[in-house]
Amino acid sequence: MLALIVILSALPLAPSLAVTAASIQPSGLVAYLDRGNNLWVSQDSGAGAVQLTTAGGYTGFVWSPDGTRLAAVGPVSGGAGVSLVGTDPSFGVRELHTGTAPAWSPDSRRVAIIDGGTVHIYDREGGYQRSVGVGADAIQWSPDGRRIGFTRWLSDPYGTGCAIRDLGWIDADTGASHGVARTFGKFAWAGDGARLLYVSADDGTVRAFDTRSGSGQRLSSRSANPCGGPFFTSNDGRTLFFLDYGAGGRDLVAVNLSSLQERVYRNLPIGYPARTLPDSYVSVDPLARFAYVVQTYPTTITRVDLQSGALQQMLFNDYRMVLGFSPDRDRVALLATPYGEPSVTYIRDLTTGEETAFTNVGWLAWQGTPITASTVDAWTRVWDREDRPVAALAAHRTWIWGPAPFATRQEPYLEAPGGRRAVQYYDKSRMEVTHPDGDQSSRWYVTNGLLVKELITGQMQVGDASFVERGPAHVPVAGDPDDTLGPTYATLQGVLSAPPTPAGTEIRASIDRHGNVGSDGPGGVFAQEYIPDTNHTIADVFWAYLNSRGLVWDGANFVDGKLFEPTFFATGFPITEPYWTKAKVGGEVKDVLVQCFERRCLTYTPSNPEGWKVEMGNVGRHYYAWRYGG
């Protein structure tokens, strides 16, 4: 979660927006305070601003991870405290307790606050659960939402402001508390939800404490300073990041929490004219592909490729101060303080350079990302089942998803928390998590969209019953991208309502680029399974494929299993009949049988070798190009 942002200037009583000529397109929600210290929410383009409070007096807030609530610090009965505010104004303002330091559980089901060292825990509706008196001065939830790590001030023997603290944790369900060690500065949780990561106040080494076993482990002997710099894990909780202050504080260290291998990115342009580096000055994108580091003054933003170590300047020699990044790190908030004029906060797209200016705004913070550790793990589990055996060369067959994801995004979807869901694109499809608080053991926790249906109808789905008209995709369903013979998705719109082929009939129906249907196909394939749900019949070669067995990954081993379980999990139901077509494949014109389902298109090429005669079309690639261009 991004740190809150404060603008220290005299501001008028209400926020206003001054949009530059090159206004950015909306990407996510931001919440902010006007000078009257009331909460507002809008798109980060400035569009759709809604005032959430009217009483004033708020000084800060923290987004719930699902983007539907704000835990706001401000007036409560009896003094200053924390209230819940919904991004939907109908939720209203619900007071919790006097106190400060609100922290949300990763599943957004609970929120904890500190009042005089006591940790109070509430549900997302504001219902009280329990209080635990541990003398806490900082708290952080574990990734699984079962534990709350805390620190308790002990002493500051050197007067540096970097005090020695007790580190401990609370069982959020029972209220039982446990001590761990002496530490200083920030601490973090590993992605397993059980290991607390910290810097020992005894010897200065980076350590982990396993709350399950009670055992400790040294992770690194480098000199981290979590009082003055970053100490955090990647979104998936698999890598710990901190600066090596023994090397001057400009070397970024990444520690793999499984292998304990370290990677060091040396002498990065990091700097700030104060003892403490702002949290936003070193950050990592949700998939841990890039780190973003900041140096002032003047301001430079540098992107570090965490695989290659290559550096790329995203902003150079700018007069404004960095306030924070959007969760995907594609955008940055910059504060301009022109002499004798009101301060202005700019939202800048780091790729295009386009900006929107927010004037008369105090605190500002982005809604969090739905791309979380549990989401990434769920995607990986689904891919592992069918395609891990292929990647390991243990199974000789075509890909079900593809060798690796090529894009990960958050996309609007009305029924998802905060109106956004996490999606990941593969060559053959897209994976989605629409309800992150659902049952992760369910096969349907991860779904793959009705991409083919959208491509053929031109209706882009943005909710269970909500669509945006984009027009059918003029992209070849099968064959090479430059094929001009076979049908496109737009072509197939004309045969969606074709009658089912009777079971047992030899398939000779054919179709060309222009939608002309003939009966000159080579045959040799027969209609087999009638599906009443969509009134279409599946060709025998495709029905055999959907019911085939092979090596799958069960989470620990390669085992024999049904490749598609349930049968229509990956494909959905058929929405066309099977048709023969001529298509250029690998530069050679071939006979190809094509049948499209709601989620995938299947092809049968008789001349292909065994294991590759039936293949999934590259629907994920086709859909991504249709939706985003390119």
GIHUFEN-V797591 format. One record per backbone hydrogen bond with DSSP energy under -1.0 kcal/mol. CO is the residue of the C=O (numbers start at 1). NH is the residue of the N-H. If there is no record, write none. Layout:
co=CO nh=NH
co=CO nh=NH
This chain:
co=7 nh=9
co=16 nh=359
co=18 nh=357
co=21 nh=23
co=22 nh=355
co=28 nh=44
co=29 nh=367
co=30 nh=42
co=31 nh=365
co=32 nh=40
co=33 nh=362
co=34 nh=37
co=37 nh=58
co=38 nh=34
co=39 nh=52
co=39 nh=53
co=40 nh=32
co=41 nh=50
co=42 nh=30
co=43 nh=46
co=47 nh=43
co=50 nh=41
co=60 nh=73
co=62 nh=71
co=64 nh=67
co=68 nh=87
co=69 nh=64
co=70 nh=85
co=71 nh=62
co=72 nh=83
co=73 nh=59
co=73 nh=60
co=74 nh=81
co=76 nh=79
co=79 nh=76
co=80 nh=99
co=81 nh=74
co=82 nh=96
co=82 nh=97
co=83 nh=72
co=84 nh=94
co=85 nh=70
co=88 nh=91
co=92 nh=86
co=94 nh=84
co=97 nh=82
co=100 nh=114
co=103 nh=112
co=105 nh=108
co=109 nh=124
co=110 nh=105
co=111 nh=122
co=112 nh=103
co=113 nh=120
co=114 nh=100
co=115 nh=118
co=117 nh=134
co=117 nh=136
co=118 nh=115
co=119 nh=132
co=120 nh=113
co=121 nh=129
co=121 nh=130
co=122 nh=111
co=123 nh=126
co=127 nh=123
co=130 nh=121
co=132 nh=119
co=138 nh=151
co=140 nh=149
co=142 nh=145
co=146 nh=172
co=147 nh=142
co=148 nh=170
co=149 nh=140
co=150 nh=168
co=151 nh=137
co=152 nh=166
co=155 nh=164
co=156 nh=159
co=161 nh=163
co=164 nh=154
co=164 nh=155
co=165 nh=183
co=166 nh=152
co=167 nh=180
co=167 nh=181
co=168 nh=150
co=169 nh=178
co=170 nh=148
co=171 nh=175
co=176 nh=171
co=178 nh=169
co=181 nh=167
co=182 nh=201
co=183 nh=165
co=188 nh=197
co=190 nh=193
co=194 nh=211
co=195 nh=190
co=196 nh=209
co=197 nh=188
co=198 nh=207
co=200 nh=204
co=205 nh=200
co=206 nh=219
co=206 nh=220
co=207 nh=198
co=208 nh=217
co=209 nh=196
co=210 nh=214
co=215 nh=210
co=217 nh=208
co=220 nh=206
co=222 nh=224
co=223 nh=245
co=225 nh=229
co=228 nh=277
co=232 nh=241
co=234 nh=237
co=237 nh=191
co=238 nh=257
co=239 nh=234
co=240 nh=255
co=241 nh=232
co=242 nh=253
co=243 nh=245
co=244 nh=247
co=244 nh=249
co=245 nh=248
co=250 nh=268
co=251 nh=244
co=252 nh=265
co=253 nh=242
co=254 nh=263
co=255 nh=240
co=256 nh=260
co=261 nh=256
co=263 nh=254
co=265 nh=252
co=268 nh=270
co=271 nh=296
co=272 nh=274
co=278 nh=281
co=279 nh=282
co=281 nh=294
co=283 nh=292
co=285 nh=288
co=289 nh=306
co=290 nh=285
co=291 nh=304
co=292 nh=283
co=293 nh=302
co=294 nh=271
co=295 nh=300
co=299 nh=318
co=300 nh=295
co=301 nh=314
co=301 nh=315
co=302 nh=293
co=303 nh=312
co=304 nh=291
co=305 nh=309
co=310 nh=305
co=312 nh=303
co=315 nh=301
co=318 nh=299
co=321 nh=335
co=324 nh=333
co=326 nh=329
co=330 nh=350
co=331 nh=326
co=332 nh=348
co=333 nh=323
co=333 nh=324
co=334 nh=346
co=335 nh=321
co=336 nh=344
co=338 nh=341
co=344 nh=336
co=345 nh=358
co=346 nh=334
co=347 nh=356
co=348 nh=332
co=349 nh=353
co=354 nh=349
co=356 nh=347
co=357 nh=18
co=358 nh=345
co=359 nh=16
co=363 nh=33
co=365 nh=31
co=370 nh=372
co=372 nh=376
co=373 nh=377
co=374 nh=378
co=375 nh=379
co=376 nh=380
co=377 nh=381
co=378 nh=382
co=379 nh=383
co=380 nh=384
co=381 nh=385
co=383 nh=387
co=384 nh=388
co=385 nh=553
co=387 nh=391
co=388 nh=392
co=389 nh=394
co=389 nh=395
co=390 nh=393
co=401 nh=428
co=407 nh=425
co=409 nh=423
co=411 nh=421
co=413 nh=416
co=416 nh=419
co=417 nh=420
co=419 nh=413
co=421 nh=411
co=422 nh=433
co=423 nh=409
co=424 nh=431
co=425 nh=406
co=425 nh=407
co=427 nh=621
co=429 nh=426
co=431 nh=424
co=432 nh=447
co=435 nh=438
co=439 nh=442
co=442 nh=445
co=447 nh=432
co=449 nh=451
co=450 nh=454
co=451 nh=455
co=452 nh=456
co=453 nh=457
co=454 nh=458
co=455 nh=473
co=458 nh=470
co=458 nh=471
co=460 nh=468
co=462 nh=414
co=466 nh=462
co=468 nh=460
co=473 nh=475
co=473 nh=490
co=475 nh=489
co=480 nh=483
co=485 nh=513
co=487 nh=477
co=488 nh=492
co=490 nh=493
co=491 nh=494
co=492 nh=495
co=495 nh=498
co=502 nh=505
co=505 nh=527
co=508 nh=521
co=509 nh=580
co=510 nh=518
co=512 nh=515
co=516 nh=512
co=518 nh=510
co=525 nh=507
co=526 nh=540
co=527 nh=504
co=529 nh=538
co=531 nh=534
co=531 nh=535
co=531 nh=536
co=536 nh=531
co=538 nh=528
co=538 nh=529
co=539 nh=543
co=540 nh=544
co=541 nh=545
co=542 nh=546
co=545 nh=548
co=548 nh=563
co=550 nh=561
co=552 nh=559
co=557 nh=554
co=559 nh=552
co=561 nh=550
co=566 nh=569
co=568 nh=572
co=571 nh=599
co=571 nh=600
co=573 nh=598
co=579 nh=594
co=580 nh=511
co=581 nh=592
co=583 nh=590
co=584 nh=480
co=585 nh=588
co=588 nh=585
co=590 nh=583
co=592 nh=581
co=593 nh=604
co=594 nh=579
co=595 nh=602
co=596 nh=575
co=596 nh=576
co=598 nh=453
co=600 nh=597
co=601 nh=617
co=602 nh=595
co=603 nh=615
co=604 nh=593
co=605 nh=608
co=609 nh=612
co=611 nh=398
co=613 nh=605
co=615 nh=603
co=617 nh=619
co=618 nh=622
co=619 nh=623
co=620 nh=624
co=621 nh=625
co=622 nh=626
co=623 nh=627
co=624 nh=628
co=625 nh=629
